[in-house]
């Protein structure tokens, strides 16, 4: 199997300044899944434990001269330590910046290459796979090797692909939360109250969060949010009811779903704000299987969705929920 490509300036910026810091908060180790058209970072898709996180990039969003080949239908997947990946990328970026600054105005080409290699580590007789970054700087050259796991077998790649397809199923109703800071502030307060969070989403654009203990109940509600997918109108007679009453009636009528998730999981998913998304959508999967958070990115300078980048999380539920 072979993989080789050149990181673009935009790709370097996306990874180093936005996505790798966000993904590292989700978990130190993830799978990097490379196909003919995409590079995908995947957390917890095979073991199913904890928050699942999927960051997917079209190859053009990160790379130039992208080349991949394998016997698994040109698909390669392996586990990688994100902190080591960040460290290696920053090191070669420093040399790259030094080279570019020293040759400003000169017709000198310098490119940052990334490739899969096998090398023989010191005191070892077994070749080890690495993801290697290579660039040449002024008066210096740098090669950074990031150790990776043995590439996944054909059966494991098929299992990863199947899990990815399942994880990309969208809830029937999604509500848009334009201000992630409000959610973050609420969760920061909730972390000291309890461990379990009830999340309710209605088809008429309400997102209701509540945490309860024997001593205290703390809640927050976001109303009249934009809705994508299945929608309905709130009955006139219910508009002035309390949040709990409205939610309960909506659930009984089939216009809302409620699930219970871990406060820690919910707080961890909010760390995706480090990737600087433009907005976020929340939804509950069919039969209350999970809470889905979809982060959306716009083409810079526009309000049009950037289809070359996607990021979403799936939070496991601690209660089967109600529908």
Secondary structure by P-SEA (a helix, b strand, c coil): cbbbbbbcaaaaaacccccaaaaaaaccbbbbbbcccbbbbbccccccccbbbbbbbcccccccccccccccccbbbbbbcaaaaaaaaaaaaaaaaaaaaaaccccbbbbbbbbbbccccccccbbbbbbbbbbbcccbbbbbbbbbcccccaaaaaaaaaaaaaaaccccbbbbbccaaaaaaaaaaacccccbbbbbbcccbbbbbbbbcccccccccccccccccbbbbcccccccccaaaaaaaaaaaccbbbbbbbaaaaaaaaccccccccbbbbbbcccccbbbbbbbbccccccccccccccbbbbbbcccccc
